[in-house]
Amino acid sequence: MLILLQQSYSRFFGLTNKLSSQKLKVIILPHSHDDVGWLDTVDEIYLRGPGVKNIISSYINALLENKDRKFVQVEIVYFERWWNEQNVLMQQKVKGLVENGQLSFAAGGLVMNDEATPYYEDIIDQITYGHEFLFKTFNFIPKVGWQIDPFGHSNAQSILSHLFGMEASFYARIDYQDKEQRQKHKELEMIHVPYTTSKQNYPILIHVNYFHYSSPPRFDFDPLRNSGGYVNDQNVQSKADDLNQYFVRQGQSYRGQIITHTLGDDNEWSNSKSYFENMEKVINYINSHPEKYNVVIKFGTPQDYVKEINEYSDEIFYPTKNDDFFPYADKQHCYWTGYFTSKVAFKGFVRYTGRYFQQLKTFVSYQFATKNQDILDLKQPLLKALKELGYALGVSQHHDAVTGTSKDHVTKDYVKILHRDLTTMNKEFHRLLKIVIQKDLDEKNIDQLYQYSYNSTSSECAEVYDNLQINKTILLTVVDTKVNEGDQDIIKIKVPKIPLNIIDTQNKPIQGDVICSNPKDEQDCTLYFNYKIKKGVQYYKIKQGKNNEESSAKIIASETFTNITANTKISLDNGPEFQLQYKYYVASTDNVQPSGAYIFRPSGGAQVYGSIQEVRVFNGTVVTELNIERSNVNTWIRKYKIQDNQYEVETFVDSIAKEQNKGKEVIVIFKSEDIKNQKVFYTDSNGMDLQQRKIGFRETWSLQSNEFVAENYYPINGIIQIKDHASHNVMAVVNDRSQGGSSFNDGEIEIMIHRRMYSDDRRGVAEALNEEEDNPQCKNSAQQNCSKVVGLRQNIIHKLLFFDQEKNPNLARKAQLYLDFQPIKVFAIDSQESFTENLEIQPTQSLLNQIQVVNPNGDAIIKLYLIPREENNEYLLRIHNMQEQSNVKISFPNDISTQETILSGLRQWSEQQKLRFVWKKNEVQDSIYVPLDEVAPQQIKTFVIKI
């Protein structure tokens, strides 16, 4: 029996193994899918019940017992925690398992991120953190992705995977119609070459699992799910027969004679010894009877499998796919398009924190590079705070976190983790900033610094609000990392209802507007003023004015409008006309499929949401604002004087009323009568390349329609736009968080902005999407007839733009950049009313500041990211050209050492290109050449730099 087994394994690996042979080779992939939060919190999943802590210990011990056993680990946030709890002896043993290939890591991010709702920056960060741990600990860089549970797949994920050095990725969830066709035509494996603006090709092999990510039916030997019984001498033959037949059937859905299958499921392998031993009995029986069975089986890893099939790529042609895998439905009437919007507040908090995090890393890098000793003394606590916040953000990218598909108490735990680490980060950031302020202004009296959450009201900004009212001076420090120096942007600050004086560091007055347009609180006001962008730090002082006429920022009076309806065309300051409507879908609650956290299934068409009650306009020197108060929604439409052909639309969605236990899905519709887009629209891919969408159309199969609205919803993380079919006129909307949307009628963009349900959609979370908060109208506990709890309310911002795609192709991307890199505003109470006379602030001196990125054809709409590394004077630099057209050019100072690398910075790009797998039968068109010192539109380049 042993000899026969060895012979079978030899044939599996041997040179005589040709695809024409009759034997089917099966590589089984032991794994445990360990959600980083879902029904339980991150800590609970790690520690309780079978627990990930116990699972890892169990499979490690089982691997140490038998060298033929293998296992794939995915979620590094768990594995790193487990690793840090082990003694040196165990760590050495685990290193041995990695070195001999028994333990492998797929994807290698902190979490298995979602692909519809995260932003590309946050995906990059969470994968980078995981890869850095693996490289530092094991000298290991993952070559295969493992996206087996996200609910659809994006082009950006494939692009980023390629840039991280991955060759392939495993999926379990693709649309049921798509999978049915692919199984029929043996197309469950394909070469994904995503559409790119840059004309760069990023091929990656996609393997779609045959049976979800589970073990073969009746071969799950985990105590949690064992339904087929354990293996013994009496049933081993029948078990072997069943498994042989199962794999033969599976082989009919794939090309070639090598297939793979998962062995595991959610939180499995807590008794790994038993699991392996039961499966080994069947495997050994099959392999020792080659005359009877058509398969040869071994344990392996995803990396093993991809390497094996690549060796025969000269004999197999794989289909090619260029579009993405959205939207996803698991069966008829069940489109997973609701989670694009679910839990709007958490989505907003994650996106706000992610944007802030990007700017912090870059600003801190610039400060370290000055070699100021006072700043360098803060390096370790700052690096620690950055890493902790980065890990918290990484956890938030999990496919049941930012998606809004975890239980409510788990979402609150995500918020707690993120808020905790954000608070710690701010403390360290303020320590750094105080050093910078004292150096620049020579003011020793700055004690406490303050920042406020992204959606605060004036009264919640207590220090600014209270001190301005008692005639104190506020020092405003503006931190900006955009490279668009000389351009103008807007500063918005919550203030009380008083006229204000603003001065710059030369004590010159700055014109501004104080607008008090909150119909529920006339003391909730916003100060607006323009500022000229300068990379680094700028300062202003704000103080109460003597009276409205003599103040540089006056209170703007309102004018009331009448006879305005939902169909009224809106135009401010002679800007483009548009219509703005709010509607809602009644959520389905029937037995076929109710709407819920995951699934969007409307019952009937959209209905008008809220009636207009009052309309006011405020005409200021900086901004014109139109406030439309509806019964359920409040809207502020702003036209900034320095911005042509664009508006800012802020929407406050009040509590969604509970009526007859039927949920509501609230949408906003932007409409232009000048655009006939003929059911074609474009949405971004995780904030990156735009993807063309067509109503009722799928690029790789013929869609059988059964849910017209839901099946045509797509994720939006940055931009949705429509283009007139006969001209170059475009209407685009830039959003501030993940949302779902579409374009069903000419000239219309529809975006879902809030959801409230009272039914579960039967996808495992077992909880209705019914978020609630304390009712602010019931602060007085003695108040009668006041509901103490109401549905979640939220402020949401969209940028609405109109442009000629030929003349101004990058306008929407510029709006996206300026929304992403909003200046960081930090406040302090200042005892000095003005700045020192003839104050000269020396610009930050460092080699990093001398890195230049320019667009020879106009503004450079780019993001420059700097990430400080623990190594002295070493930084990771990423440059993302956000433009739709035109390369940008990079220039480095001579004293900087640079190497272009993969996204993580862990391997040189030139070395990675030599290691690439080639799928010989698939001719992938060569990428358009981009010089080393240039970055093509929507391309990201990464460098390790030393100064």
TORLOPA-691810 format. One record per residue (C-alpha): x, y, z; residue in three letters. Coordinates in steps of 0.001 Angstrom, whole numbers, plus 500000, padded with zeros to 6 digits. Layout:
N
XYZALA;...
// end
This chain:
947
500000500000500000MET;502831502402500890LEU;504661501605497634ILE;501539502227495600LEU;500921505512497412LEU;504472506685496715GLN;504133505712493069GLN;500911507686492773SER;502499510781494284TYR;505501510309491985SER;503253510238488956ARG;501514513348490240PHE;504749515323490223PHE;506514513417487461GLY;507470514505483985LEU;505327511751482509THR;502190513462483785ASN;500654514790480570LYS;497236516300480155LEU;496283513560477761SER;496538510964480531SER;493291509692481981GLN;494115510293485615LYS;492620513420487170LEU;494988515073489631LYS;493302516710492603VAL;494962519169494978ILE;492948519555498168ILE;493298522876500021LEU;492797522661503812PRO;491687526074505105HIS;489527527793507688SER;487513530852506724HIS;487828533102509769ASP;485707536240509510ASP;487291539239511212VAL;483986540027512874GLY;480469539182511661TRP;478051537509514085LEU;480604537999516863ASP;483281540604517446THR;486907540215516377VAL;487981539269519911ASP;485114536842520374GLU;485909534985517135ILE;489561534728518114TYR;488981533536521666LEU;485557531904522056ARG;484247528479521142GLY;486457526705518619PRO;488161530107518285GLY;490756531101515726VAL;493420530939518430LYS;492627527264518979ASN;492235526585515249ILE;495718527866514409ILE;497299525925517279SER;495446522808516188SER;496468522842512538TYR;500062523799513380ILE;500387520736515621ASN;498797518549512948ALA;501238519809510303LEU;504173519078512579LEU;503022515440512857GLU;502989514714509106ASN;504980516386506331LYS;502415515480503678ASP;499840517735505315ARG;499376521324504186LYS;497326524318505214PHE;496557527774503881VAL;496250530735506260GLN;494571533927505075VAL;493630536477507762GLU;496970537827509002ILE;495453540008511728VAL;494595536761513540TYR;497776534917512666PHE;500044537765513795GLU;498192537917517100ARG;498636534170517563TRP;502303534371516545TRP;503042537047519145ASN;501618534773521846GLU;503998531890521028GLN;507369531113522571ASN;510589531119520537VAL;510628527330520144LEU;507159527233518597MET;507988530184516353GLN;511020528301515032GLN;508883525239514302LYS;506367527368512394VAL;509153528935510355LYS;510143525414509373GLY;506601524685508188LEU;506646527786506005VAL;510084526972504600GLU;509091523436503572ASN;505807524619502033GLY;503417522944504470GLN;502073526253505730LEU;501315528830503089SER;499650532237503121PHE;497133533276500480ALA;496243536928499840ALA;498158537828502990GLY;496233540939503996GLY;495174541682507534LEU;491683540666506408VAL;489920539348503345MET;488692542748502208ASN;485412543392500503ASP;485622544494496873GLU;482543546706496445ALA;482671549116499386THR;486335549791500364PRO;488449552544498828TYR;491570551519496925TYR;493892553284499391GLU;492507551294502297ASP;492781548018500373ILE;496420548792499585ILE;497200549610503218ASP;495625546522504754GLN;497381544204502299ILE;500685546023502801THR;500532545590506579TYR;499900541860506208GLY;502660541405503633HIS;505151543349505750GLU;504549540975508653PHE;504942537899506432LEU;508109539202504805PHE;509707540284508077LYS;508770537034509814THR;509108534399507074PHE;510661536166504067ASN;507386535280502330PHE;505457537293499724ILE;502062535798498745PRO;501680534865495094LYS;497981533920495145VAL;494928535876496246GLY;492080534300498214TRP;488861536307497836GLN;486456533452498503ILE;483737535287500435ASP;483333538850499057PRO;480011539349497310PHE;481288540221493840GLY;484712541185492549HIS;486186544413491235SER;488692545185488518ASN;490666547281490986ALA;491206544243493218GLN;492775542329490334SER;494942545303489368ILE;496163545798492932LEU;496758542048493367SER;498957542076490274HIS;500846545120491571LEU;501428543288494873PHE;503058540426492959GLY;500179537955492865MET;499656535617489937GLU;496150534347490630ALA;493164534636492896SER;490486532242494148PHE;486800533213494117TYR;483732531427495452ALA;480939533915494733ARG;480092534930491180ILE;476610535509489777ASP;474586532317489547TYR;473803532888485851GLN;477455533565485109ASP;478581530469486991LYS;476039528266485255GLU;477357529330481845GLN;480981528989482905ARG;480459525483484231GLN;478750524509481003LYS;481629525798478868HIS;484514524893481200LYS;485275528541481929GLU;485497528526485716LEU;489129529484485260GLU;490008532550483228MET;492669535188482697ILE;491369538458484090HIS;492835541459482253VAL;490892544418483665PRO;490076547445481558TYR;492482550254482432THR;492652553934481554THR;496443553668481483SER;496437550947478797LYS;498574548919481181GLN;497749545213481346ASN;497602543455484702TYR;496730539813483929PRO;495819537518486774ILE;494423533982486702LEU;491012533638488348ILE;489898530278489729HIS;486208530015490657VAL;485597527309493225ASN;483397524415492267TYR;481523524160495577PHE;481613527490497413HIS;484606527365499785TYR;483422524248501581SER;484619520671501779SER;483165518194499296PRO;479664517202500475PRO;479814514581503233ARG;483579515104503634PHE;483492517855506203ASP;485038516261509285PHE;484935519293511562ASP;482928518860514773PRO;480838521900513820LEU;479491520501510546ARG;480239516793510254ASN;477186515439508447SER;478708512526506587GLY;480124510596509507GLY;483713509684510215TYR;485757507241508134VAL;486460503699509310ASN;487457500378507784ASP;483834499525507077GLN;482934502648505080ASN;486257503747503578VAL;485565502093500220GLN;482127503698499813SER;483615507033500890LYS;486350506634498312ALA;483802505767495620ASP;481770508882496448ASP;484779511191496439LEU;486093509747493181ASN;482729510290491471GLN;482478513809492891TYR;485883514842491556PHE;485224513275488167VAL;482053515404487923ARG;484014518473489020GLN;486646517799486368GLY;483997518228483692GLN;483758521941484599SER;487479522702484195TYR;490039522415481424ARG;492975520088481856GLY;493621517172484166GLN;494545519065487338ILE;491798520427489571ILE;491601521757493103THR;489041521822495892HIS;488762523465499286THR;488637521438502501LEU;487137523501505286GLY;484577526189505980ASP;483808528929508512ASP;485886528582511699ASN;486824524961511065GLU;489830522777511929TRP;489635523182515699SER;490319519403515802ASN;492797519263512931SER;494289515896513825LYS;490918514184513425SER;490076516163510277TYR;493329515222508553PHE;493216511583509664GLU;489690511045508324ASN;490526512622504979MET;493836510775504759GLU;492061507429505070LYS;490047508208501960VAL;492946509764500049ILE;495253506844500821ASN;492612504344499812TYR;492056506047496442ILE;495763506542495729ASN;496541502938496620SER;493927501602494155HIS;494976503234490862PRO;493410500422488869GLU;489977501338490232LYS;489912505101490563TYR;490295507880488033ASN;491869510371490409VAL;495086510934492352VAL;494769513209495375ILE;497146515162497580LYS;497019518021500060PHE;498341521302498722GLY;498164525060498809THR;496766527566496307PRO;500332528405495347GLN;501032524708494646ASP;497983524483492413TYR;498709527598490369VAL;502303526500489859LYS;501142523030488739GLU;498651524245486144ILE;501051526905484879ASN;503470524140483916GLU;500864522987481379TYR;499787526449480205SER;501176525688476742ASP;498419523065476391GLU;495427524960477812ILE;493751528106476512PHE;491867530016479200TYR;489062532458478375PRO;489842536115478961THR;487664538531480952LYS;488043542316480985ASN;485028543557482940ASP;484323543014486648ASP;481999540631488533PHE;479289543060489699PHE;476535542826490611PRO;476345539432492305TYR;473206537331492740ALA;473236533908494357ASP;469885532973492843LYS;466842534434491133GLN;465491537668492722HIS;468482537837495079CYS;470844540638494079TYR;473452541565496655TRP;473341545279495856THR;471918546622499106GLY;475189546348501008TYR;476700548943498662PHE;474866551454500919THR;474065549589504183SER;475119551254507478LYS;475756554667506000VAL;477269556194509160ALA;479916553501509544PHE;480760553717505848LYS;481193557476506252GLY;483363557095509353PHE;485631554536507674VAL;486077556686504563ARG;486713559856506585TYR;489315558087508720THR;490989556532505688GLY;491359559892503949ARG;492727561456507111TYR;495163558560507580PHE;496663559049504111GLN;497438562702504794GLN;498832561979508250LEU;501374559466506925LYS;502597561916504305THR;502755564888506679PHE;504614562879509315VAL;507096561722506655SER;507842565290505617TYR;508437566215509255GLN;510743563255509948PHE;512787564192506892ALA;513576567637508346THR;515791565831510877LYS;514544568162513619ASN;515619566338516783GLN;512522567362518744ASP;510422565727516031ILE;512667562669515737LEU;512228562123519480ASP;508558561469518710LEU;509284559001515887LYS;508616555732517703GLN;505315556761519353PRO;504171558275516054LEU;505050555124514092LEU;503286553013516708LYS;500146555182516564ALA;500160555121512751LEU;500434551325512708LYS;497654550878515264GLU;495333553153513315LEU;496345551400510097GLY;495459548033511597TYR;492107549348512851ALA;491341550671509371LEU;492492547344507927GLY;490041545428510109VAL;487301547793508894SER;487882546658505286GLN;486768543107506148HIS;483954541870503928HIS;481426541992506773ASP;482667545281508261ALA;482579548274505894VAL;479943546356503935THR;477460546948506774GLY;476605543234506978THR;477637542352510532SER;475407542294513578LYS;474781545673515158ASP;476897545006518270HIS;479794543964516024VAL;479556547175513992THR;479653549126517246LYS;482792547213518184ASP;484414548167514859TYR;483543551804515620VAL;484998551500519117LYS;488264550055517799ILE;488567552719515115LEU;487685555562517476HIS;490155554320520100ARG;493080554244517700ASP;492042557482516012LEU;492068559190519414THR;495562557856520172THR;496762558964516741MET;495417562467517259ASN;497252562805520575LYS;500574561953518951GLU;499807564114515924PHE;499060567066518212HIS;502380566601520013ARG;504134566822516663LEU;502053569756515476LEU;502748571792518609LYS;506465571572517841ILE;505810572780514284VAL;503544575618515458ILE;506045576823518040GLN;508838576729515458LYS;506813578595512828ASP;505033581172515004LEU;507325581401518019ASP;504225581222520218GLU;504764579444523520LYS;501216579858524756ASN;499595577123522644ILE;498543574445525096ASP;495723572246523858GLN;494870571416520248LEU;491384570369519109TYR;489908568498516168GLN;486300567614515463TYR;484500564731513814SER;483572565021510172TYR;479849565661510698ASN;479714567736513902SER;477314570610514495THR;478548573977515769SER;477585573352519385SER;479480570033519333GLU;482654571958518439CYS;482595573276521991ALA;486026574879522290GLU;485681576930519097VAL;481995577659519640TYR;482257578786523276ASP;485469580786522982ASN;484448582708519885LEU;481303583777521718GLN;483325585251524601ILE;485638587136522239ASN;488599584754522437LYS;490943584294519478THR;491098580939517717ILE;494286579832515973LEU;493431577688512955LEU;496221575437511689THR;495625574020508223VAL;497623570930507202VAL;497575570086503500ASP;499494567443501541THR;498135568171498061LYS;500791569101495515VAL;498512571584493715ASN;500251574646495112GLU;498781577966494059GLY;495315576573493325ASP;492441577544495605GLN;490244575422497823ASP;487569576007500472ILE;487836576009504262ILE;484613575165506128LYS;484377575572509908ILE;481445575232512290LYS;480935578494514223VAL;478296580286516329PRO;475996582935514844LYS;478312585913515085ILE;480242588018512551PRO;483924587103512447LEU;487286588518511501ASN;489830586221509817ILE;493477587151509289ILE;496427585386507670ASP;500011585328508970THR;500610588786507473GLN;497615590032509505ASN;495703590711506311LYS;491924590209506484PRO;490400587213504711ILE;486908587547503281GLN;484421584888504327GLY;480739584074504770ASP;478928582991507934VAL;475811581105506897ILE;473249579869509412CYS;471002577561507413SER;470124574738509788ASN;466331575053510101PRO;466383573094513355LYS;469096575220515020ASP;469666578805513930GLU;472862578942516031GLN;474434576134513973ASP;476433578121511428CYS;479281577496509001THR;482173579806508132LEU;483404579609504547TYR;486553581169503149PHE;488956580550500280ASN;492569579626500800TYR;495513579184498479LYS;496837575621498588ILE;500328575240500009LYS;501846571876500804LYS;502561571783504517GLY;501101574091507171VAL;499239577403507020GLN;497838579510509850TYR;494865581806510358TYR;493372583592513342LYS;489647583950513838ILE;487909586275516273LYS;484481587740516846GLN;483877590908514819GLY;482579594164516232LYS;479550594195513951ASN;478403592640510739ASN;479324595555508487GLU;482916595870509704GLU;483729592145509877SER;485631590266507184SER;483235587312507479ALA;479686588600507639LYS;476503586788508592ILE;474661586294505321ILE;470950586979505409ALA;468549584667503635SER;465872585230501051GLU;462827582956500982THR;461601581405497749PHE;458113580145496969THR;456575578019494223ASN;459524575620494103ILE;458769571955493408THR;460786568801493040ALA;460791569383489260ASN;462088572950489428THR;465333573447487554LYS;468066574661489870ILE;470854577029488826SER;473032579124491141LEU;475259581987489955ASP;474470581176486318ASN;475754577656486746GLY;474398574638484830PRO;470747573715485390GLU;469736570478487048PHE;466882568904488949GLN;467167567255492340LEU;464664564687493561GLN;464425562421496598TYR;462491559177496356LYS;462307555838498081TYR;461639552221497320TYR;459465550151499615VAL;461576547187500682ALA;460227543779499794SER;459212541603502740THR;457722538620500897ASP;458820535030501268ASN;460538534977497892VAL;463266537340499093GLN;463081540301501485PRO;465433543261501317SER;468081543305504012GLY;471641544205504886ALA;472989542362501832TYR;470137542254499362ILE;468262545092497679PHE;464860544037496422ARG;462309546815495986PRO;458598546235495969SER;457372548425493124GLY;458762551638491699GLY;460264554632493444ALA;457936557042495261GLN;458422560691496214VAL;460189561076499565TYR;459264564169501565GLY;457413567326500616SER;459075570713500239ILE;458270573013503167GLN;460621575975502855GLU;463297577198500452VAL;465895579847501302ARG;468889581217499457VAL;472013582824500950PHE;474099584970498603ASN;477591585386500046GLY;480942586557498722THR;482463583064498862VAL;479445580837498321VAL;475842580929497255THR;473783578388499168GLU;470284577129498472LEU;468578575400501408ASN;465592573194500591ILE;463772571882503653GLU;461617568831503107ARG;459579566871505618SER;462116564030505718ASN;465211565501504084VAL;467133568743504307ASN;469345569811501408THR;472039572452501050TRP;473175573157497489ILE;476334575260497352ARG;477954577031494419LYS;481430578231495359TYR;482536581349493492LYS;485982579896492697ILE;484536576728491124GLN;482872576741487717ASP;480252574238486606ASN;480064572367489876GLN;477957572238492999TYR;478271570751496457GLU;475083568998497530VAL;474803568172501230GLU;471862566031502290THR;470629565456505816PHE;468471562338505864VAL;466281562416508928ASP;465067559300510676SER;463335556980508211ILE;459849556560509627ALA;458589553115510501LYS;455358552426508628GLU;453614549036508771GLN;456958547300509348ASN;457961547967505758LYS;461488549145505159GLY;462444552055502952LYS;465428552550500667GLU;465987556277500096VAL;467503557531496848ILE;468576560873495411VAL;468228561585491685ILE;470306564173489848PHE;468829565075486476LYS;470003567084483470SER;467757567521480451GLU;470809568230478287ASP;472197564695478472ILE;470864561689476579LYS;472987558802477790ASN;470779556004476435GLN;471067553720479479LYS;474880553845479514VAL;476735555137482562PHE;480099554802484296TYR;481111553955487840THR;484556553810489408ASP;486261550647490632SER;487096551191494317ASN;487857554820493420GLY;490079553910490447MET;489300553268486754ASP;485821553997485429LEU;483800550988484278GLN;481173551264481551GLN;477735550004482615ARG;474689549323480465LYS;471185548727481764ILE;470183545085481336GLY;473571544042479953PHE;476410541736480979ARG;479540541590478875GLU;480255537868479129THR;476790536343479182TRP;473191537074478245SER;471418538398481354LEU;468039536850482139GLN;466303539725483903SER;464252539080487054ASN;464853542171489255GLU;465112545149486922PHE;466164547749489488VAL;468415545702491774ALA;470205543887488947GLU;471281547222487465ASN;472737548706490653TYR;476503549034490887TYR;478915550104493635PRO;480124553730493671ILE;483169554645495722ASN;484267557805493976GLY;482429558719490776ILE;479320557916488795ILE;478837559777485542GLN;476747559890482381ILE;477699561229478951LYS;475547562565476181ASP;475695560096473285HIS;475879562847470631ALA;478353565218472315SER;481100565310474917HIS;478868566716477674ASN;479134564877480990VAL;477298565046484296MET;479245563436487131ALA;478635562908490833VAL;481502562426493277VAL;480431560811496559ASN;481868560856500072ASP;481417557142500925ARG;480396553843499373SER;476915553838497838GLN;474958551964495189GLY;473540553601492091GLY;472464553452488484SER;471047555455485572SER;467660554178484430PHE;466488557187482410ASN;468153559683480103ASP;469976562413481985GLY;469483560812485408GLU;471913559574488024ILE;470290557630490860GLU;472151556973494124ILE;470883555128497191MET;471765557182500282ILE;470085555422503219HIS;468271552192504123ARG;466164550997507032ARG;464664547485507167MET;462569545419509546TYR;463191542013507954SER;466313539902507706ASP;467347538844504202ASP;468250535292505260ARG;471952535454504451ARG;473254534538507893GLY;473336537769509877VAL;469857536997511301ALA;469171540637512109GLU;467224543413510413ALA;469081546477509153LEU;467368548746511659ASN;469942551202512993GLU;468784553567515706GLU;470140556484517731GLU;469032558646520663ASP;466474561250519725ASN;468073564700520193PRO;464600566217520560GLN;464128564270523796CYS;467042565638525807LYS;464633566495528559ASN;463665563118529992SER;460410564588531335ALA;459243565547527861GLN;455936563903526997GLN;455059562035523806ASN;458658561907522615CYS;460199558760521221SER;463549558293522974LYS;465029556412520034VAL;464763557195516320VAL;466156555706513156GLY;469725556621512279LEU;470104560094510746ARG;473007561137508558GLN;474669563975506640ASN;475954563010503192ILE;477870565063500632ILE;477961564799496848HIS;479848566932494338LYS;477854567540491154LEU;479860568481488064LEU;479160569370484433PHE;481944569408481862PHE;483035568790478300ASP;484962565527478276GLN;487221566671475438GLU;488095570088476881LYS;488228569253480593ASN;488546565467480977PRO;490018565560484510ASN;487480567797486273LEU;485652565014488125ALA;488980563499489190ARG;490056566877490551LYS;486870567047492617ALA;487561563507493842GLN;491131564492494809LEU;490020567616496672TYR;487337565674498531LEU;489812562944499465ASP;492575565317500530PHE;490540567902502370GLN;492827570032504530PRO;493214568897508127ILE;491927571626510456LYS;493312571895513979VAL;492226574550516477PHE;493769576174519526ALA;492750578987521860ILE;495262581806521362ASP;496008584659523760SER;497423586783520933GLN;494896588412518614GLU;497331588845515730SER;500473587299514356PHE;503950588693514975THR;504635591630512670GLU;506603590768509524ASN;506411587080510388LEU;508383584919507985GLU;507657581196508129ILE;510478579179506680GLN;509317576392504365PRO;510040572855505485THR;513517571914504327GLN;514035568294503330SER;514881566225500291LEU;511343564801500315LEU;509981568256499608ASN;512105568379496485GLN;510295565450494859ILE;508298566977492014GLN;505368565541490067VAL;504163567681487180VAL;501731567430484319ASN;503293569058481228PRO;499778569638479869ASN;498170571355482857GLY;497295570749486505ASP;498711567582488042ALA;495710565733489475ILE;497792563267491435ILE;498157561790494896LYS;501604561599496406LEU;501740559212499345TYR;504698558969501704LEU;504870556237504336ILE;507664556371506921PRO;509430553065507545ARG;511197551919510671GLU;514530551875508847GLU;516379555166509226ASN;515726557654506428ASN;513696555159504358GLU;510234555853503003TYR;507705554164500773LEU;506528556526498029LEU;503428555880495951ARG;502282558154493163ILE;498786557769491765HIS;498032559693488589ASN;494288560256489026MET;493841561845485630GLN;491770560433482801GLU;494239561802480273GLN;497942562736480214SER;500987561206481879ASN;502661562997484758VAL;506417563272485166LYS;508391562580488371ILE;511713564166489246SER;513813563172492241PHE;516661565180493772PRO;520100563685493144ASN;520682562859496804ASP;517703560494496995ILE;518166556797496241SER;515112555289494508THR;513980551820493497GLN;510682551075491785GLU;508960548211493593THR;505753546246493891ILE;503007547972495889LEU;504280546722499245SER;507838547902498591GLY;509111544391499390LEU;510508543446495968ARG;511958545419493074GLN;509560545788490150TRP;512141544537487645SER;512714541413489728GLU;508965540805489981GLN;508596540953486208GLN;511156538162485848LYS;509204535980488294LEU;505857536409486527ARG;503994533320485355PHE;503273533272481641VAL;500062531657480422TRP;501510530564477121LYS;498334529858475180LYS;496873533236476184ASN;498434536115474339GLU;497976539165476539VAL;498598542359474619GLN;501690544248475737ASP;501138547307477898SER;501821550704476370ILE;505339551735477345TYR;505533554195480227VAL;508976555653481042PRO;510334555045484535LEU;509964558712485444ASP;506354558948484243GLU;503016557690485538VAL;500168557007483111ALA;496521557992483799PRO;495074555973486702GLN;498393554172487141GLN;500038553742490552ILE;503816553495490851LYS;505658552601494058THR;509220553436495069PHE;511406552763498075VAL;513431555907498660ILE;516341556602500956LYS;517625560023501907ILE;
// end
